[in-house]
Amino acid sequence: MFGVEALDLARIQFAFTVSFHIIFPAITIGLASYLAVIHFLWLKTGKAKYENIYKFWSKIFAVNFGMGVVSGVVMAFQFGTYWSEFSRFAGGITGPLLTYEVTTAFFLEAGFLGVMLFGENRVGKKTHFFATCMVALGTFLSMFWILSSNSWMQTPAGYEIIDNRVVPVDWFAVVFNPSFPYRLVHMGLAVFVTTALFVGSVAAWHLRKGNQNPEYKKMFSMSMWFLVITIPLQIFAGDLHGLNTLKHQPMKIAAMEGHWTNEGYGATPLVLFALPDHENETNRFEVSIPVLGSIILTHSLTDQVPALDEVSKADRPNVPIVFWAFRIMVALGGLMLLAALISLYQRKKGTFYTNKYWLTFIVWMGPTGLLAILAGWFVTEVGRQPWVITGLLRTADAVSPHTTLHMSLSLIGFIVVYGLVFVTGYLYMIRLMRKGLGDDHQVEASNDSVKGAQ
């Protein structure tokens, strides 16, 4: 297919399905916690606006959760179908970690999801709130175990190789491998920022239309305050994560920075823009700032960053993809910081809910959290290449022995099915978001009026 080999098609298919899947849990994890907070405020204050917000977002959560489960099941099957050598070699560690996810996270979510979505009038308010919290906890546990498994592939620890298979010898070291704590915090903040932008953009869209309901104002205000708090934390967490990556995966950092060689003992510059030339091992049209790379990456004025030419070409990741994916992620993060700062200015000015240019900006910012997560995962996964498990198993040695025709048909099938099923699901969610509180809000507003008259 198009002159590529079965390995390339297997990687494209896995990247396609992972990219599709990560969108759903990124929203689910953050939205579940958001619903738990809203439910707490509803329970504490008894105000109808929190009930309306909860009911509105629980519908969208349910659709997104369902699509996430379906796409996640496909991911699990791919390990045995298309990456059988990986499963044979590392199944002793990755298999139990995924099992822990199912037995803790998925069972918890499945057990309480029905109560959360349909039990409001069948159980007490406190029980309903407890169910919402358990679903939120389940989504977090799912992220915990999946990131632990993936982080172990990035920075393996706590294992021995016996009979050409990985055998766990220290489960604490396996789970809490060197990169896991940093990646858990970084990804955790990312999904919450993504949810804040997701919720905030929907509220901004309705406010821009002139719908000044208190529900939309509350959604918008909470989202923007959350950005103000979490974006600086995410920048700090990203810096720590970068230092950890420099220590354990220096070639990933070198690719992110387009850093091909160290000249003498001089400090490393920061490359702002370039067209990395993988074949000739150089950057074209480079724009860089001297010394700044060392300051940011090593917190030193003199220490050098390891360069790509310190390893053979066969051991380097695809530099252009990693280089540009990282810059997309950082640029989107900069826009998020800008949005947080503008929100403070708009509050002070008194036009926070009415300035149409400001509201339009936030509407367009809605998908940036998802785009930043996708770009970050491209950096993470492509930057690990050519290893599927760093230093232990190459990607080329992990793939199943399928033919190019087989992989071509499989990839086409995935594209068609995902296009039909998940695009339809997202269009339905967009329809729900455009509809807004709709009739439900009118009913609640009428109930409040009646209660007030009584």
ROTORBA-929868 format. One record per residue: residue in one letter; z, y, x of N, C-alpha, C in turn. Coordinates in steps of 0.001 Angstrom, whole numbers, plus 500000, padded with zeros to 6 digits. Atoms other than C-alpha are relative to their C-alpha. Layout:
// ROTORBA-929868
AZYXZYXZYX ...
//
This chain:
// ROTORBA-929868
M500000498795500848500000500000500000500000501249500879 F500144498767499243498760503265501611500252499816501485 G499897500240498572498858501660505060501410499843500524 V498634500178499552502638501133505168500382498528499917 E499568501388499963504494497893505870501067499722498945 A499010500405500998506875495916503666501351500659500265 L498738499343499659509874497360505553500015501442499504 D500073498607500452508723500906504819500129500087498483 L499937499995501460508257500086501141501402499656499506 A498629500357500371511693498455500964500918501210500177 R499183498815499762513240501591502459499700501085498969 I500375498993501003511278503866500104500606499643498643 Q499460500425501290512346501794497110501501500213499940 F498554499820499994515989501831498128500349501486499945 A499756498558500028515856505576498794499735500569498610 F500343499527501342514198506128495407501105499666499005 T498981500417500961516774504123493459501355500639500302 V498737499350499641519739505535495402499981501466499585 S500111498582500348518498509101494908500126500200498496 F499876499929501447518128508484491191501439499746499573 H498663500410500432521527506799490931501062501039500324 I498923499121499553523608509320492889500163501203499081 I499926498875500928522767512027490336501024499738498902 F499136500311501141524687510223487588501478499972500372 P498571499957499655528027509481489325500446501366500503 A499614498658499547527954512956490882500462500853498832 I499597499262501199528154514386487364501174499307499315 T498966500761500705530302511597485898501381500218500592 I498685499878499350533100511870488471500619501364499723 G499480498661500229533455515618488183500254500293498535 L499871499711501431532930515749484423501194499265499388 A498837500739500504535578513064483797501287500763500298 S498812499221499649538178515129485662500055501309499209 Y500070498768500792536998518278483874500478499739498570 L499575500346501349537467516555480501501504499750499939 A498554500235499962540961515452481528500769501329500004 V499353498681499951541889519074482360499898500698498640 I500202499372501309540392520356479087500894499343498944 H499155500704500962542223517656477136501466500398500174 F498619499564499746545493518663478800500252501382499379 L499854498663500573544942522297477795499982499953498481 W500055500196501452544044521171474286501340499475499482 L498736500605500402547196519067474059501154501005500137 K498910499066499723549395521811475518499988501198499060 T500096498759500786548091524798473541499682499761498530 G500419500265501369546675523185470402498833500858499543 K501094499093500370543803525693470500498703499229499754 A501222500700500394540575524624468814498887500143501030 K501091499813499046538404526050471579499982498904501053 Y499962501094499029539597523367474000499531498691499373 E500488501187500711538967520684471399498486500024499897 N501453499874500105535435522012470891499319499722501331 I500563500227498671534762522054474623500061498526500350 Y499834501436499692536117518514474986498963499160499260 K500939500794500798533983517122472167498557500223500453 F501356499689499550530858518885473428499658499253501275 W500310500616498708531092517614477006500211498494500009 S499822501450500047532291514138476062498715499301499571 K501289500580500392528908513511474393499069499895501208 I500873499989498818527046514481477548500524499018501040 F499395500954499078529493512476479640499616498572499631 A500302501361500447528824509355477549498573499601500365 V501399500297499666525039509553478035499849499830501503 N500104500055498541525369510231481752500675498755500562 F499274501184499556527921507432482202499157498747499786 G500826501165500295525622504911480533498850499850500975 M501120500078499063522679505789482759500485499685501409 G499449500308498688524904505639485824500317498532500160 V499690501433499948526055502119484980498727499189500190 V501261500750499914522494500875484482499384500110501382 S500605499824498675521187502373487707500866499403501094 G499109500590499013524266501158489596499872498497500090 V500201501451500004523722497549488539498748499637500797 V501235500240499253520192497730489931500253500087501496 M499697499840498583521584498935493257500627498734500575 A499307501196499513523835495880493571499028498836500173 F500957501094499911520976493471492901499059500150501193 Q500951499780498910518810495080495564500512499469501333 F499457500472498728521182494076498354499592498553500254 G500364501403499817520527490391497764498519499739499930 T501429500244500218516890490721496731499147500510501142 Y500875499379499008515419493078499297500648500191501370 W499294499833498723518080493221502031500903498798500244 S499223501241499921519183489603502228500638499786501370 E499421500162498668519727489650505991501216500900500191 F498830499129499986522078492581505593501158499329499261 S498963500668500784523990490672502895500567498798500749 R499534501170499256524153487558505062500892500423501162 F499284499569498808525350489458508113501308500715499659 A498847499135500264527789491939506523500669499741498664 G499435500263501318528580490379503144501484499730500006 G498570500262499908532038489379504365500840501253499875 I499279498732500141532988493067504323499499500788498791 T500521499184501102530652494842501914500193499324498651 G499800500708501260530979492126499272501371500236499401 P498663499714500538534782492426498879500207501466499622 L499826498582500331534611496238498957499360500338498656 L500646499773501292532134496257496068500753499282498884 T499187500713500986534291493677494275501235500810499636 Y498842499146500270537305495968494627499610501145499063 E500456498920500875535251498714493010499898499509498560 V500170500537501348534402496497490041501348499722499348 T498731500440500590537932495130489539500994501142499792 T499094498865500204539658498514489806499315501106499196 A500647498839500614537220501270488885499257499647498716 F500852500274501144534712499678486540500798499441498826 F499187500550501076537243497655484562500872501084499363 L499176498905500513539448500752484229499171500918499104 E500887499146500792536542502859483010499603499317498697 A500451500718501195535263500191480624501136499787499017 G498867500260500875538736499486479276500425501202499179 F499510498812500689539519503079478323498889500900499467 L501093499127500436536061504580477710499867500011498480 G500112500059501453535923503363474117501080500800499299 V498900499221500579539335504864473369499734501487500186 M500277498599499715538295508123475007498934500563499068 L501135499487500764535026508439473098500166499844498489 F499974500299501430535884506903469715501409499841499427 G498651500296500472539675506635469479500827501190499590 E499214498797500279540674510211468737500769499894498687 N499365500091501310541446509472465066500700498664499770 R499399501328500138542774505965465732501268499830500838 V498809500042499159545397506599468396500617501388500035 G499356498703499887547864509382469047499327500888501034 K500627499062499074546835512518470946500376499704501450 K499576500296498636548895511530473968499320498745500534 T500715501213499582547325508067474063498545500309500298 H501389499591499776543904509651473762499867500741501330 F499990499288498719544745511962476663500164499026501163 F499798501017498965545995508995478688498705499241500270 A501276500707499837542680507183478081499012500853500789 T500894499097499266540769510238479308500365500052501478 C499542499975498604542887510357482459499656498705500718 M500315501288499384542327506646483104498510499886500315 V501439499987499710538555507077482844499726500869501221 A500161499119498831538782509981485302500470499308501267 L499500500736498842540887507856487652499026498903500401 G500972501050499704538354505033487359498782500524500741 T501162499436499299535485507284488395500350500355501444 F499593499669498630537474508452491427500130498744500853 L499876501254499261538304504875492450498628499431500349 S501362500450499713534621504023492177499445500727501220 M500448499219498843533788506851494588500733499557501256 F499189500425498859536620505700496867499414498748500647 W500459501271499432535330502132497289498560500063500483 I501398499896499567531635502995497473499911500776501309 L500021499226498761532269505634500129500638499227501150 S499406500823498951534514503244502031498982499012500554 S501017500960499576531728500648502118498903500674500813 N501067499300499288529072503158503123500496500576501318 S499448499432498762531352504798505691500181498917501054 W499881501091499041532014501412507264498646499715500643 M501340500184499426528250501056507731499676501108501006 Q500214498887499069528288504463509457500859499838501251 T499055500115498883531365503850511627500810498711499833 P499326501291500230532267500120511533501274499862500832 A498717500229499324535838499131512411500691498813499336 G499191501064500566538320496295511880499269498681499798 Y500829501191500182535840493439512379499858499230501309 E500500500800498889534726490642514665498691499365499556 I501246500700500314531333488972514888500161498547500404 I499852501431499788531596485202514522498802499289499388 D501197500718500462528520482958514244498973500962499400 N500979498990500411526340486073513897500272500539498596 R499577499403501258528286487275510860501211500897500265 V498864499104499872530731490132510480501181499419499229 V498793500554500608534251488902509771501109501052500070 P498921499001499973537061491308508737501257499438500664 V498742500402499375540194491126510892501120500990499688 D499006498983500332541966494322509751499450500819498824 W500568499351501171541282495433506195500356501477499923 F499663498575500004543139498720506610499013500775500863 A500964499349499114540844499592509535498607499984499387 V501302500071500670537821498457507506499887501095498949 V500051499030501101538646500593504471500091501425500526 F499801498649499473539950503627506367499376500109501392 N500743499908498742537280503545509056499901501453500449 P499894498643499443536862506620511296499356501125499197 S500668498913500725534449508568509068500425500098498544 F499730500061501437535833507591505647500827501168499473 P499210498904500575538604510214505129499215501308499900 Y500781498756500003536231513057506040498912499961498933 R501091500120500969533407511761503881500541499989498573 L499404500025501333535720511136500916500331501417499527 V499663498625500364536999514716500946498732500820499779 H501240499226500089533526516168501530499241499661498721 M500725500413501200531913514144498741500804500320498749 G499173499665501153534860514634496401499863501462499605 L500191498578500284534611518401496699498590500276499497 A501393499792500397530824518165496344499780499688498524 V500223500348501407530958516392492976500711500981499074 F499310499026500844533511518879491628499255501340499993 V500816498788499954531413521835492814498752499827499137 T501189500291500801528362520189491234500305500114498515 T499612499927501406530193519832487925500270501435499569 A499734498602500328531376523445488033498700500763499777 L501302499346500162527787524634488504499280499491498756 F500625500621501160526570522213485840500553500598498706 V499348499442501185529116523412483250499751501507499922 G500177498554499988528835527044484326498609500438499608 S501379499629500326525046527104484029499722499854498506 V500178500185501451525160525729480466500668501143499248 A499303498889500642527748528324479463499245501306500203 A500745498771499710525733531077481175498742500096499152 W501226500014500805522595530039479291500288500477498578 H499658499598501362524342530428475936500518501438499957 L499536498614499947526086533663476956498832500960500131 R501172499138499814522746535091478057499235500179498694 K500657499905501304521379534364474591500775500886499027 G499199499140500850524113536574473186501082499276499229 N498968500780500687526391533777472005501313500157500759 Q498756499664499301529784535161473006501208499230499455 N498900500832500477531868532311471603501077499869501080 P498923500154498996535283531950473295499859498715500807 E500189501253499272534342528364474230499105500198501213 Y500928499785498886531406529467476367500629500895501067 K499327499127499033533475532225477956501019499210500825 K499004500803499288536223529750478815499324499046500984 M500749500882499092533726527243480278499534500765501227 F500591499215498919532088529959482338501072500510500952 S498934499449499170535310531527483575500640498922500867 M499398501085499237536868528204484606499077499527501118 S500964500475499004533690527157486431499925500942501195 M500141499044498913533432530354488439501282500105500830 W498761500018499227537125530345489391500050498779500904 F500007501220499197536663526795490575499120500167501230 L500863499747498841533764527869492809500710500862501034 V499295499095499080535861530664494301501005499240500853 I498973500752499288538552528165495266499402498917500893 T500462501216499312536517525130496317498915500213501048 I501080499803499023533525526551498198500564500246501407 P499417499874498648535668527799501138500610498693500493 L499456501296499604537466524432501131498891499047500440 Q501112500877499644534118522645501221499405500377501350 I500500499560498693532950524724504180500913499485501111 F499032500495499013536142523824506051499900498482500147 A500130501465499956535803520131505105498709499579500680 G501270500310499356532170520147506185500063500162501508 D499833499802498557533151521516509583500745498823500625 L499260501150499481535705518729510084499143498743499982 H500895501155500094533182516155508926498962500039501118 G500971499861498924530674517530511430500580499624501357 L499343500356498741533155517219514299500193498491500108 N499836501452500013533855513617513270498672499296500258 T501328500584499784530141512850513144499548500171501441 L500347499766498602529640514404516572500670498976500904 K499262500960499189532264512043517954499456498586499855 H500359501394500254531020508831516336498502499758499852 Q501446500146500179527313509450515612499278501223500594 P500541498785499380526124512055518128498503500193499786 M501439499835500198522418511304517596499667500562498628 K500204499397501317522753512233513942500151501519500097 I499807498557499799524114515642514972498839500589500784 A501121499509499196521379516013517589498756500170499133 A501152499898500902518756515350514903500181501144499009 M499712498902500922520427517764512483499706501344500652 E500180498735499287520225520470515131498657500106500702 G501273499973499276516795519547516513500208500211501482 H499598499789498604518445519326519928499455498858500857 W500710501051499267516106517409522253500556499748501393 T499569500185498611517528518029525714501027501051500393 N499058499047499427520344519693527640499471500473501345 E500508499415498761519252522043530385501180500440500862 G498901499662499095521732522123533254501338499853499318 Y498665500021500582525256522945532195500192501117498987 G499910498897500945524429525719529753500439499541498623 A499551500300501350525912525881526259498806499724499093 T501057500396500932523914524555523325499705501133499024 P500335498965500985522013527105521198500026499430498584 L500110500404501405521955527006517395498578500281499531 V501386499862500460518444526382516083500021500382498527 L500058499546501383517922528420512926498757499465499299 F501274500442500584514283527508512340499161499346501086 A500918500666499077511825525145513965499182498977499228 L500778501133500500509148522566513291500149498886501036 P499785501060499006510482519489515129498771499114500165 D501141500854499653507710517537516877500560498713500598 H499371501252499584508989513973517053499216499338501125 E500827500684499016506061512715519108500126500620501382 N499939499309498714506231515366521841501411500424500401 E498592499744499703510032515682521722500272501480500276 T499792498560499847510095519429521227500006500662498632 N500038499208501231510468522141518592498909501050500101 R501028498962500052507548524333517631500515501174499157 F499616498762500698508080527943516510501524500111499861 E498542500019500067511768527676517345500590501405500009 V499193498784500025514142530495516466501447499555500143 S498645500483499744517595529969517944500883501117500533 I499005499055499493520781531788518913500748499328501142 P499327500631498855522152531043522405501497499812499771 V498557500305499949525614529457522745500594499661498623 L499375500148501308526270529493518977500111498538499574 G499919501415500321525540525774518651501269499369500553 S498772500525499395528370524953521040501237500513499279 I498850499419500696530735527329519228500245499280498679 I499862500609501327530062525782515804500278498507500101 L499956501454499979529658522149516797501117499426500868 T498940500509499124532245521794519578501215500920500060 H498939498997499965534418524900519010500313500393501442 S499869499646498590533805525742522651498839500902500399 L501070499141499485531791528319524605499147499305501047 T500697500648498885530682525811527237499578498559499736 D500312501419500214530656522232525906498617499828499388 Q501339500291500502527223520779525289500031498928498915 V500188501018501028526090518776522282499077498925500574 P500906501053499519524571515364523134498580500221499484 A501402499755500337520771515566523149499276498707499659 L500769501158500440518178513251521655499419499205501159 D500614500721498882516677512406525043501004499132500765 E499010500861499367519935510659525993499884498546499550 V500270501368500441518744507590524056498496499814499914 S501427500280500090515368505884523806499451500414498640 K500627499620501258512879506837521102500321499016498881 A499727501041501000513594503545519350501372500140499365 D498635499851500505517226504582518856500246501363499369 R499852498676500598516556508019517363499637499976498519 P500385499871501412516485508936513659498739500844499866 N501155499150500280513554510722512036500465501452500006 V499434498663499798514299514212513319499559501004498944 P500386498984500994512178516347510929500720499854498658 I499338500202501294513703514766507802501459500426500075 V498582499663499864517295515068509046500177501501500215 F499935498575499670516694518578510434499872500860498749 W500247499158501159515290520007507201500929499689498834 A499048500338501064517552518096504803501329500703500240 F498753499311499672520560519542506630499899501487499680 R500156498569500255519192523079506378499896500319498515 I500027499816501451518470522680502682501425499958499447 M498612500117500455522061521550502143500802501258500350 V499250498818499567523481524469504146499544501245499237 A500523498845500733521190527015502437500517500016498566 L499476500076501362522260525789498999501498500311499980 G498587499663499897525889525971500107500214501496500147 G499927498545499867525289529574501130499800500708498670 L500222499419501324523928530351497658501229499818499111 M498787500249500791527028528780496113501108500964500396 L499003499034499535529281530957498270499662501396499470 L500437498707500539527215533978497216500355500110498519 A499668499989501427527664533016493551501488500219499786 A498550499836500129531424532757494038500415501453500257 L499661498614499675531589536217495642499518500962498922 I500524499135501063529375537815492992500849499891498750 S499173500179501194531584536310490289501231500902500055 L498842499119499860534560538231491670499618501456499746 Y500479498628500205532526541451491710499730500261498525 Q500314499825501422531318540921488138501257500056499151 R498728499916500730534866540301486915500611501394500147 K499413498689499739536081543497488554499224501104499286 K500862498994500624533129545438487160500084499951498476 G499894500131501450533764544131483639498735499511499328 T501272500478500569530286542646483184499827498496500232 F500035501415499653531192539040483933499275499171498943 Y500591500792501073530061537734480522498726500603499421 T501096499286500664527277540205479754498813500347500892 N501101499630499100525192540987482858498945498902500014 K501018501043500167521943539137482146499418499537501332 Y500502500420498682520766539138485778500968499013500647 W498958500868499460524057537568486850499997498655499281 L500011501235500777523956535004484037498751499170500294 T501244500710499673520334534133484819500114499320501359 F499788500575498668521275533571488449500805498704499915 I499174501200500126523958531067487430499247498890499266 V500825501016500676521563529302485052499124499276501017 W500863500595498972519193528743487973500804499254501060 M499140500696499038522113527663490147500466498640499479 G499511501223500615522850524810487742499718498722500771 P500314501258499306520994522014489603500240500023501504 T499898499915498541521788523246493125501043499055500578 G499000500946499517524876521072493411499406498619500198 L500662501304499890522826517937492757499017499986501160 L500964499930498900520126519081495175500707499956501352 A499242500006498740522731519711497888500546498607500298 I499514501365499797524225516236497356498869499099500470 L501157500807499578520777514644497616499626500302501443 A500332499628498626520029516606500792501039499458500972 G498938500524499140523396515611502248499891498508500211 W500143501447499855522790511942501554498769499636500822 F501145500223499123519370512164503180500404500167501458 V499501499815498637521097513542506276500815498783500431 T499113501118499681523675510758506149499234498711500258 E500663501300499927521331507834505579498855499976501013 V501094499947499025518261508883507561500555500241501394 G499395499722498701520494510188510342500626498785500649 R499428501227499444521999506714510770498929499096500617 Q501081500860499515518613505152511485499877500094501532 P500618501200500572517390502961513063500990498909499622 W498973500990500303520686501251512211500332499992498525 V499437500092501337521717499970508811501516499892500113 I498590499953499613525143499296510389500019500482501441 T500104499343498699525601501599513351500421499093501146 G499732500778498801525363499683516616500052498497499801 L499870501428500252525452496273514907498732499358499436 L501163500597500678522378495687512732498956501071499734 R501100499066500222519033497452512759499413499800498602 T500602500055501328517306498261509499498856499000499956 A501135500921499953514243496274510560500446498542499965 D499484501365499990516437493181510974500770499653498730 A499186500208501196518204493603507622499169499676498763 V500848500113501180515221493416505266499657498549499683 S500432501333500419514184490337503269498530499791500379 P501382500278499578510914488606504279499001500023498847 H500965499873501088508802489919501396498677500546500522 T501321499507499610505106490721501556499823501449499562 T500301498621500380503622494190501305499596500087498537 L500411500013501403502044493280497952501213499910499079 H498779500166500807505391492136496576500760501312499911 M499232498754499987507132495348497627499248501125499300 S500797498971500669504256497505496356500146499900498487 L499872500198501444504414495985492876501412500326499533 S498612499719500352508208496200492855500262501501499956 L499792498555499949508184499869493858499336500692498813 I500698499413501146505598500760491216500776499729498711 G499221500351501185507663498902488615501246500852499860 F498799499173500042510812500798489544499666501440499590 I500379498619500318509026504155489378499685500152498514 V500377499935501413507588503417485931501225499881499098 V498831500235500849510815502044484434500999501149500107 Y499060498890499832513043504731485935499455501261499339 G500597498817500609510598507402484812500156500017498492 L499906500077501459510664506181481220501445500081499517 V498630500114500493514345505339480846500841501226500343 F499072498971499583516141507966482888499502501416499724 V500512498678500375513835510920482296500268500244498525 T499689499877501429514239510236478569501469500337499794 G498577499723500108518012510184479010500344501419500379 Y499707498642499568518037513456480882499447501036499017 L500531499089501012515798515122478316500928500080498792 Y499051500009501117518274514045475653501249500817500348 M498838499208499591521167515525477644499688501489499984 I500402498594500016519254518785478072499947500520498564 R500035499614501415518704518830474322501409500266499472 L498613499793500422522450518438473742500552501301500573 M499491498790499360523192521230476211499389501256499389 R500659498846500624520645523569474634500542500242498590 K499438499875501349522053522853471175501370500652500065 G498681499415499846525507523754472414501011499433499037 L498940500461500896528562523555470193499480499708498608 G500717500305501226526302523693467148500884499913498785 D499301500154501273527595522445463829501471499678500196 D498604500362499758530769521006465337500870501240500136 H499229498776499807531859524488466370500222500724498683 Q499871499327501281531165525899462920501078499344499140 V498987500722500769533284523189461322501395500348500497 E498691499709499442536174523809463724500407501449499706 A499702498615500261535896527568463242500447500174498547 S499631499930501412536056527100459463501399499449499782 N498668500599500102539092524835459820501071500984500475 D499042499034499475540829527481461927500236501133498988 S499877498915500981540103530129459283500866499570498821 V499219500522501121541539527932456546501472499913500364 K498621500120499531544647527178458612500674501372500083 G499432498670499869545093530879459314500325500598498642 A499763499484501341544773531752455612501230499350499361 Q498847500690500549547352529113454718501303500517500610 
//
